[in-house]
Amino acid sequence: MRIVWISLLACPAMLAVATAFADSPQPPGPIDAAAGVVLVPRVAPSADSDNEVAGLAKGSKPMLLNWERVYALALARARADRGPQSPTLDPEALAREAAKVGIADFARFKKEFVGEGPFRDPSAKVLSLLREMLAVDSARRNVAAHEALNAVLMERIQGESGGLTRLDLDTVFAALVRTRQRLDHQIREFRDGLDELKVALGLSPRASVILDRKGIAEFQTVFDAIEEWSRSPTRRLAELPRLIAQLPLMGDVDLGGEPILEAIDVNPDRWEEVMTKAARLALENRGDAGQGQARQDAGVALELRVRRRIRRLVELRGAYDRTKQGYEDGAKRNYELAIRRRDQAFERLLAPPSEVEAPRSPLLEGLVAQIADVFKAGDELVGLWTLFRAERLALNRDLGVLPYNDWNSFYADLKALRGAAQVAPAVPGAAQVAPAPAPPAPPQVAPAPPGP
């Protein structure tokens, strides 16, 4: 937080410069450089901040729970049926256990994944925690933005400029208190979830571990790029859609070599065809449990579950990035609009007073709401993506299939991949940006399960 306050020392001077040139023609753009510093202070996650969020000592070096190690721990726990492990994890002991229980055997894992044995898929818990990690990052940025806004307003009120009152400052400070409370709540939620995941993987709640951010890093990369754009006084509004287009792709569901969600989007009349095909596959692979009426009832419940999951996946995919009749109305679009509204609200608040002085309090209240909306819209994007991944794995299990042939392809599909940056140019003749290259496939890493 010291970095944020240091950066604020420059804000009054920057605001003074902006005010001096307010009457002169300005280049088009929603807000100036000073506004960028206030609205989007730099608050980057670090190893120390992650340790603090996880309740670990500053400077500690916890073991990273990447996808490889998460599944290794889950498989070892299911196969060995062990109780909670020691808080201290020994990498060599983990490697020995991996070899002993055959963690690297992907074919065996596929059978356990779709079977009815003791294995429990940890992906839903991990994806939820990854979402919580980015929610904590958003909450930290929200606090920093409100602290910066509070400091700037204090300067303007003391200088009796801008038509603002002490009540306005108190309003912003009250919003700042709420953002700090929200941050405390997000940290508590993350710590509770992390403890639950440790126990589910056979670890002690005191184990010094933290989730690896790499699985969802592309969201943070794009969010950071958009913040840099917001801080630039020479930015162009036409660049914002190109940046948002790089948000991670949602993906599809493969059924017999066909992407079924895309098929439904293209032709809604195929709903029942897709549902029937999926239910038939599930009943063939998973509908042989029990006898007589019990088996029939189980088959009906399985079919209902498959149909419900497909509808849910279509809903999540559409909510993330829906385009109908050439108009986007999904969460990506909401995120873009939230950024534009926030910038416009700040521009109006800092605009020179008119001849007929209007109260600035409504503008200030609107700005506070728009700052929160930007972070809320970003959190919604991450939430939709993680829910989709978890629901798709649950559907695969109900279908009795796992459409991957090796660990690399399985882990790759659990990681967020950046979307293409190419969008239609806003100005005729403008050059398009080439799509971002796809990241290489993850290396083959032998998973490491817990020690005896």
NUTI-770708 format. One record per residue (C-alpha): residue in three letters; x, y, z. Coordinates in Angstrom, 2 decimals. Example, Ala and Ser with C-alpha at 12.3 -4.5 7.8 and 13.67 -1.06 7.14 Angstrom:
BEGIN
  type       c1       c2       c3
   ala    12.30    -4.50     7.80
   ser    13.67    -1.06     7.14
// end
This chain:
BEGIN
  type       c1       c2       c3
   met     0.00     0.00     0.00
   arg     3.04     2.28     0.47
   ile     3.49     2.28    -3.31
   val    -0.04     3.59    -3.76
   trp     0.46     6.43    -1.27
   ile     3.81     7.38    -2.80
   ser     2.21     7.59    -6.21
   leu    -0.48     9.85    -4.74
   leu     2.09    12.51    -3.83
   ala     2.21    13.36    -7.50
   cys    -1.57    13.58    -7.88
   pro    -2.11    17.20    -6.66
   ala     0.57    18.49    -9.01
   met    -0.81    16.52   -11.89
   leu    -4.32    17.76   -11.14
   ala    -3.07    21.34   -11.04
   val    -1.52    20.93   -14.48
   ala    -4.72    19.37   -15.78
   thr    -6.77    22.29   -14.40
   ala    -4.42    24.86   -15.92
   phe    -4.95    23.41   -19.36
   ala    -8.65    22.67   -18.90
   asp    -9.74    25.63   -21.07
   ser    -7.39    24.75   -23.93
   pro    -8.31    22.19   -26.62
   gln    -7.61    18.69   -25.40
   pro    -7.10    15.47   -27.40
   pro   -10.10    13.15   -27.39
   gly   -10.15    10.71   -24.52
   pro   -12.32     9.92   -21.51
   ile    -9.96    11.12   -18.77
   asp    -6.53    12.67   -18.37
   ala    -3.29    11.33   -16.91
   ala    -4.13    12.45   -13.37
   ala    -7.40    10.54   -13.49
   gly    -5.57     7.44   -14.63
   val    -3.29     7.61   -11.61
   val    -6.24     8.02    -9.26
   leu    -8.65     5.52   -10.75
   val    -6.15     2.79   -11.56
   pro    -3.28     2.79    -9.04
   arg    -0.72     0.06    -9.56
   val    -1.34    -2.79    -7.14
   ala     0.35    -5.91    -8.49
   pro     0.12    -9.28    -6.75
   ser     3.38   -10.70    -5.46
   ala     4.67   -13.72    -3.57
   asp     4.50   -11.77    -0.31
   ser     0.95   -10.59    -0.91
   asp    -0.14   -14.13    -1.80
   asn     1.47   -15.41     1.40
   glu    -0.32   -12.74     3.40
   val    -3.68   -13.61     1.82
   ala    -3.10   -17.29     2.61
   gly    -2.21   -16.47     6.22
   leu     1.46   -17.41     5.80
   ala     4.48   -15.52     7.13
   lys     6.06   -12.89     4.92
   gly     9.08   -14.29     3.11
   ser     7.97   -17.91     3.50
   lys     8.28   -20.25     0.53
   pro     5.19   -22.46     0.45
   met     4.78   -25.35    -1.96
   leu     2.81   -24.36    -5.06
   leu    -0.29   -26.44    -5.66
   asn    -0.36   -26.56    -9.46
   trp    -2.80   -28.78   -11.34
   glu    -0.26   -31.60   -11.58
   arg     0.31   -31.75    -7.84
   val    -3.39   -31.28    -7.02
   tyr    -4.39   -34.34    -9.02
   ala    -1.43   -36.33    -7.75
   leu    -2.46   -35.67    -4.17
   ala    -6.11   -36.50    -4.89
   leu    -5.23   -39.75    -6.65
   ala    -2.79   -40.84    -3.94
   arg    -5.37   -40.14    -1.24
   ala    -8.04   -42.14    -3.07
   arg    -5.74   -45.11    -3.76
   ala    -4.05   -45.26    -0.37
   asp    -7.06   -44.14     1.73
   arg    -4.80   -42.18     4.06
   gly    -5.74   -39.64     6.70
   pro    -4.40   -36.09     6.93
   gln    -0.69   -35.78     6.17
   ser     2.09   -33.93     7.95
   pro     2.12   -30.12     7.64
   thr     5.66   -30.43     6.21
   leu     5.76   -31.72     2.63
   asp     8.89   -33.53     1.51
   pro     9.26   -33.40    -2.30
   glu    11.36   -36.57    -2.35
   ala     8.78   -38.49    -0.33
   leu     6.09   -37.20    -2.66
   ala     7.99   -38.47    -5.69
   arg     8.44   -41.91    -4.12
   glu     4.75   -42.16    -3.35
   ala     3.92   -41.12    -6.93
   ala     5.90   -44.01    -8.33
   lys     4.47   -46.47    -5.81
   val     0.78   -45.81    -6.57
   gly     1.18   -45.24   -10.32
   ile     0.08   -41.61   -10.51
   ala     1.44   -41.10   -14.03
   asp    -0.86   -43.80   -15.51
   phe    -3.37   -41.62   -17.35
   ala    -5.42   -44.56   -18.65
   arg    -5.99   -45.70   -15.07
   phe    -6.92   -42.17   -14.06
   lys    -9.57   -41.98   -16.81
   lys   -11.23   -45.11   -15.44
   glu   -11.17   -43.74   -11.91
   phe   -12.50   -40.35   -13.05
   val   -15.65   -41.79   -14.62
   gly   -16.00   -44.67   -12.17
   glu   -17.79   -44.96    -8.86
   gly   -14.69   -45.55    -6.75
   pro   -13.20   -43.48    -3.92
   phe   -11.63   -40.87    -6.23
   arg   -13.15   -37.40    -5.88
   asp   -12.41   -34.83    -8.55
   pro   -10.80   -31.76    -6.88
   ser   -11.22   -29.46    -9.90
   ala   -14.35   -27.66    -8.67
   lys   -12.65   -26.68    -5.38
   val    -9.47   -25.56    -7.15
   leu   -11.31   -23.52    -9.78
   ser   -13.39   -21.86    -7.08
   leu   -10.23   -20.95    -5.16
   leu    -8.55   -19.55    -8.27
   arg   -11.59   -17.34    -8.72
   glu   -11.29   -16.27    -5.07
   met    -7.62   -15.38    -5.61
   leu    -8.49   -12.95    -8.39
   ala   -11.43   -11.63    -6.36
   val    -8.96   -10.76    -3.59
   asp    -6.78    -8.99    -6.18
   ser    -9.82    -7.00    -7.35
   ala   -10.72    -6.09    -3.77
   arg    -7.15    -4.85    -3.13
   arg    -7.28    -2.69    -6.24
   asn   -10.69    -1.37    -5.24
   val    -9.33    -0.31    -1.85
   ala    -6.35     1.40    -3.49
   ala    -8.59     3.27    -5.93
   his   -10.83     4.54    -3.13
   glu    -7.80     5.58    -1.05
   ala    -6.42     7.52    -4.00
   leu    -9.77     9.18    -4.71
   asn   -10.16    10.09    -1.04
   ala    -6.71    11.75    -1.01
   val    -7.38    13.77    -4.17
   leu   -10.77    14.97    -2.96
   met    -9.23    16.06     0.33
   glu    -6.75    18.22    -1.58
   arg    -9.50    19.79    -3.69
   ile   -11.76    20.47    -0.71
   gln    -8.93    22.11     1.25
   gly    -8.26    24.26    -1.78
   glu   -11.97    25.08    -2.05
   ser   -12.05    23.94    -5.67
   gly   -14.40    21.79    -7.68
   gly   -17.61    22.61    -5.79
   leu   -17.10    19.70    -3.35
   thr   -17.95    19.72     0.35
   arg   -16.86    17.91     3.47
   leu   -19.98    15.74     3.17
   asp   -18.71    14.55    -0.21
   leu   -15.40    13.57     1.34
   asp   -17.21    11.73     4.12
   thr   -19.24     9.86     1.51
   val   -16.10     8.68    -0.26
   phe   -14.47     7.71     3.04
   ala   -17.52     5.63     3.96
   ala   -17.20     3.86     0.61
   leu   -13.51     3.29     1.37
   val   -14.40     1.64     4.67
   arg   -16.81    -0.67     2.86
   thr   -14.14    -1.67     0.35
   arg   -11.75    -2.54     3.18
   gln   -14.44    -4.65     4.82
   arg   -15.04    -6.38     1.50
   leu   -11.33    -7.14     1.20
   asp   -11.31    -8.68     4.68
   his   -14.32   -10.80     3.71
   gln   -12.67   -12.00     0.49
   ile    -9.48   -12.97     2.33
   arg   -11.46   -14.93     4.91
   glu   -13.38   -16.75     2.17
   phe   -10.14   -17.68     0.44
   arg    -8.48   -18.96     3.61
   asp   -11.51   -21.07     4.52
   gly   -11.58   -22.58     1.04
   leu    -7.84   -23.24     1.03
   asp    -8.08   -25.12     4.34
   glu   -10.91   -27.23     2.94
   leu    -8.89   -28.05    -0.17
   lys    -5.87   -29.09     1.90
   val    -7.95   -31.55     3.89
   ala    -9.66   -32.87     0.74
   leu    -6.21   -33.59    -0.73
   gly    -5.07   -35.41     2.40
   leu    -3.00   -32.55     3.80
   ser    -3.08   -30.91     7.18
   pro    -4.89   -27.53     7.35
   arg    -1.53   -26.21     8.61
   ala     0.35   -27.31     5.48
   ser     2.36   -24.45     3.96
   val     0.90   -24.43     0.46
   ile    -0.59   -21.87    -1.92
   leu    -2.34   -22.20    -5.25
   asp    -0.32   -21.65    -8.40
   arg    -1.65   -18.64   -10.31
   lys    -0.50   -19.94   -13.71
   gly    -3.76   -21.77   -14.31
   ile    -5.66   -18.50   -14.52
   ala    -2.84   -16.04   -15.20
   glu    -4.15   -14.89   -18.58
   phe    -7.06   -13.13   -16.90
   gln    -4.66   -11.10   -14.80
   thr    -2.47   -10.40   -17.85
   val    -5.41    -8.91   -19.74
   phe    -6.70    -7.00   -16.71
   asp    -3.22    -5.50   -16.24
   ala    -3.04    -4.51   -19.91
   ile    -6.41    -2.76   -19.65
   glu    -5.27    -0.92   -16.52
   glu    -2.16     0.28   -18.33
   trp    -4.41     1.50   -21.12
   ser    -6.57     3.34   -18.57
   arg    -3.52     5.08   -17.13
   ser    -2.31     6.37   -20.50
   pro    -3.26    10.00   -21.26
   thr    -2.95     9.32   -25.02
   arg    -5.04     6.19   -25.19
   arg    -7.66     5.69   -27.89
   leu   -11.08     4.29   -27.13
   ala   -10.86     2.06   -30.22
   glu    -8.07     0.07   -28.51
   leu   -10.27    -1.08   -25.63
   pro   -12.30    -3.70   -27.57
   arg    -9.05    -5.17   -28.92
   leu    -7.74    -5.64   -25.39
   ile   -11.00    -7.15   -24.13
   ala   -11.01    -9.58   -27.06
   gln    -7.88   -11.12   -25.53
   leu    -9.76   -12.33   -22.44
   pro    -9.54   -16.13   -22.13
   leu   -11.73   -18.25   -24.36
   met   -14.66   -20.11   -22.85
   gly   -14.42   -23.25   -24.98
   asp   -16.95   -25.89   -26.00
   val   -18.07   -29.45   -25.24
   asp   -16.96   -32.21   -27.57
   leu   -19.53   -34.94   -28.16
   gly   -18.52   -37.53   -30.71
   gly   -16.12   -35.13   -32.39
   glu   -18.67   -32.29   -32.62
   pro   -18.65   -29.03   -30.59
   ile   -22.23   -29.21   -29.35
   leu   -22.54   -25.76   -27.76
   glu   -21.53   -24.06   -30.99
   ala   -23.97   -26.28   -32.87
   ile   -26.81   -25.14   -30.60
   asp   -25.77   -21.49   -30.98
   val   -25.81   -21.76   -34.76
   asn   -29.05   -23.71   -34.91
   pro   -31.27   -23.64   -31.78
   asp   -33.51   -26.25   -33.40
   arg   -30.81   -28.84   -32.59
   trp   -31.41   -28.66   -28.84
   glu   -33.32   -31.91   -28.58
   glu   -31.01   -33.74   -30.99
   val   -27.98   -32.83   -28.87
   met   -29.75   -33.68   -25.61
   thr   -30.85   -37.08   -26.88
   lys   -27.38   -37.94   -28.19
   ala   -25.74   -36.97   -24.89
   ala   -28.27   -38.87   -22.78
   arg   -27.84   -41.99   -24.90
   leu   -24.06   -41.85   -24.43
   ala   -24.45   -41.39   -20.66
   leu   -26.85   -44.32   -20.37
   glu   -24.52   -46.55   -22.39
   asn   -21.52   -45.73   -20.20
   arg   -23.05   -45.13   -16.79
   gly   -26.59   -46.53   -16.81
   asp   -25.81   -50.14   -15.90
   ala   -25.88   -49.73   -12.11
   gly   -28.54   -51.56   -10.13
   gln   -31.32   -53.86   -11.29
   gly   -34.96   -53.60   -12.23
   gln   -36.79   -50.47   -11.08
   ala   -33.72   -49.11    -9.26
   arg   -31.72   -49.23   -12.48
   gln   -34.53   -47.55   -14.42
   asp   -34.85   -44.76   -11.85
   ala   -31.07   -44.24   -11.87
   gly   -31.13   -43.97   -15.66
   val   -33.87   -41.35   -15.59
   ala   -31.99   -39.32   -12.95
   leu   -28.80   -39.55   -15.04
   glu   -30.56   -38.33   -18.18
   leu   -32.14   -35.41   -16.31
   arg   -28.75   -34.46   -14.90
   val   -27.09   -34.54   -18.32
   arg   -29.81   -32.38   -19.85
   arg   -29.56   -29.90   -16.98
   arg   -25.79   -29.65   -17.28
   ile   -25.90   -28.97   -21.01
   arg   -28.43   -26.20   -20.52
   arg   -26.24   -24.73   -17.77
   leu   -23.16   -24.80   -20.01
   val   -25.00   -23.06   -22.83
   glu   -26.15   -20.42   -20.35
   leu   -22.66   -19.83   -18.93
   arg   -21.08   -19.63   -22.38
   gly   -23.68   -17.15   -23.56
   ala   -23.42   -15.03   -20.44
   tyr   -19.66   -14.77   -20.89
   asp   -19.56   -13.69   -24.53
   arg   -22.92   -13.58   -26.30
   thr   -23.27   -12.05   -29.76
   lys   -26.68   -11.92   -31.40
   gln   -27.53   -10.06   -34.57
   gly   -24.14    -8.37   -34.54
   tyr   -24.51    -6.95   -31.02
   glu   -22.53    -8.16   -28.01
   asp   -24.40    -8.31   -24.71
   gly   -22.37   -10.76   -22.60
   ala   -20.14   -10.16   -19.58
   lys   -17.26    -9.03   -21.81
   arg   -19.42    -6.22   -23.13
   asn   -20.54    -5.29   -19.60
   tyr   -16.89    -5.08   -18.55
   glu   -16.09    -2.71   -21.40
   leu   -19.08    -0.51   -20.61
   ala   -18.15    -0.39   -16.91
   ile   -14.67     0.90   -17.78
   arg   -16.07     3.55   -20.10
   arg   -18.68     4.69   -17.57
   arg   -16.07     4.93   -14.81
   asp   -13.78     7.07   -16.95
   gln   -16.62     9.31   -18.05
   ala   -17.82     9.77   -14.46
   phe   -14.37    10.90   -13.38
   glu   -14.07    13.25   -16.35
   arg   -17.33    14.94   -15.42
   leu   -16.32    15.25   -11.79
   leu   -13.03    16.98   -12.65
   ala   -14.47    19.17   -15.41
   pro   -14.16    22.95   -14.84
   pro   -17.27    24.38   -13.15
   ser   -19.84    25.94   -15.46
   glu   -21.33    29.42   -15.11
   val   -24.33    27.89   -13.37
   glu   -22.77    25.90   -10.56
   ala   -24.35    22.44   -10.29
   pro   -23.92    20.21    -7.24
   arg   -21.11    17.70    -7.66
   ser   -22.37    15.24    -5.05
   pro   -24.45    13.15    -7.52
   leu   -21.43    12.96    -9.83
   leu   -19.25    11.79    -6.97
   glu   -21.74     9.14    -5.88
   gly   -21.94     7.92    -9.46
   leu   -18.16     7.68    -9.69
   val   -17.93     5.61    -6.49
   ala   -20.51     3.21    -7.90
   gln   -18.74     2.98   -11.27
   ile   -15.35     2.19    -9.70
   ala   -16.93    -0.75    -7.88
   asp   -18.75    -1.85   -11.06
   val   -15.48    -2.26   -12.97
   phe   -14.08    -4.73   -10.45
   lys   -17.45    -6.48   -10.14
   ala   -17.60    -6.94   -13.91
   gly   -14.07    -8.38   -13.97
   asp   -14.91   -10.80   -11.16
   glu   -18.02   -11.90   -13.06
   leu   -15.91   -12.83   -16.09
   val   -13.59   -14.99   -14.00
   gly   -16.54   -16.55   -12.18
   leu   -18.29   -17.54   -15.41
   trp   -15.12   -19.08   -16.84
   thr   -14.34   -21.15   -13.73
   leu   -17.96   -22.31   -13.36
   phe   -17.97   -23.41   -17.00
   arg   -14.80   -25.47   -16.54
   ala   -16.12   -27.18   -13.42
   glu   -19.53   -27.90   -14.97
   arg   -17.96   -29.30   -18.13
   leu   -15.86   -31.78   -16.15
   ala   -18.98   -32.79   -14.22
   leu   -20.77   -33.39   -17.53
   asn   -17.88   -35.50   -18.78
   arg   -18.17   -37.63   -15.68
   asp   -21.91   -38.09   -16.17
   leu   -21.30   -39.01   -19.81
   gly   -18.70   -41.55   -18.74
   val   -16.02   -40.01   -20.95
   leu   -12.86   -37.98   -20.52
   pro   -11.99   -36.52   -23.96
   tyr    -8.23   -36.36   -23.42
   asn    -5.50   -38.83   -24.26
   asp    -2.72   -37.70   -21.93
   trp    -1.96   -35.54   -18.93
   asn    -0.68   -32.64   -21.05
   ser    -3.91   -32.18   -22.98
   phe    -5.97   -32.63   -19.81
   tyr    -4.06   -29.98   -17.86
   ala    -3.93   -27.61   -20.84
   asp    -7.73   -27.52   -20.99
   leu    -7.87   -26.51   -17.33
   lys    -5.80   -23.40   -17.98
   ala    -7.07   -20.09   -19.29
   leu    -5.86   -19.42   -22.84
   arg    -5.82   -15.87   -24.15
   gly    -8.25   -15.03   -26.92
   ala    -7.34   -13.53   -30.28
   ala    -6.73    -9.79   -30.31
   gln    -8.10    -9.33   -33.80
   val   -11.33    -7.33   -34.00
   ala   -12.98    -5.30   -36.73
   pro   -11.18    -1.92   -37.08
   ala   -13.11     1.02   -35.70
   val   -11.88     3.32   -38.48
   pro   -12.04     2.33   -42.18
   gly    -8.61     1.36   -43.37
   ala    -7.22     0.86   -39.87
   ala    -4.84    -2.05   -39.51
   gln    -5.95    -5.09   -37.60
   val    -3.85    -6.61   -34.86
   ala    -2.71   -10.18   -35.39
   pro    -4.10   -12.77   -33.01
   ala    -2.00   -13.59   -29.98
   pro    -0.02   -16.81   -30.53
   ala    -1.26   -19.84   -28.65
   pro     0.95   -20.82   -25.69
   pro     2.96   -24.02   -26.02
   ala     1.61   -27.23   -24.55
   pro     2.60   -27.72   -20.90
   pro     5.62   -29.97   -20.37
   gln     5.18   -33.50   -19.19
   val     5.68   -33.28   -15.45
   ala     5.53   -36.31   -13.20
   pro     2.92   -35.52   -10.52
   ala     4.00   -35.60    -6.92
   pro     1.60   -37.15    -4.38
   pro     1.77   -36.91    -0.59
   gly     4.22   -38.85     1.47
   pro     3.27   -41.77     3.68
// end
